[in-house]
Amino acid sequence: MSDGDKYVKLVEWSDEDQCFIGSCPELFYGGCHGDDPRKVFDELCLIIDETAAIYHQEGKPLPSPLTGRGFVNAMQRIA
């Protein structure tokens, strides 16, 4: 399991941009976009792994992943 596997990956349709947007709330928003949701997801996974590698190279700790109940609770606070 890579560090990136622990993070939430969102792919959602944007009416404004007329494409799918991929993001990882714990690390960044709007990381990639495209017409094919599967390709956006694959690209998002690569970007997350690259971002984790940069954190390691710079000696910075990765943000805590939002998983399970933590993610659901965070989303309920936003909604």
Number of C-alpha atoms within 10 A of each C-alpha: 5 9 13 22 12 12 20 17 17 16 18 15 15 11 8 6 10 11 16 22 23 27 23 21 16 14 17 12 12 14 16 17 23 17 12 11 17 12 15 23 22 12 17 24 19 13 19 23 16 13 17 19 15 13 14 12 9 8 9 10 9 16 11 10 18 17 13 9 9 11 14 11 12 12 10 9 7 6 5
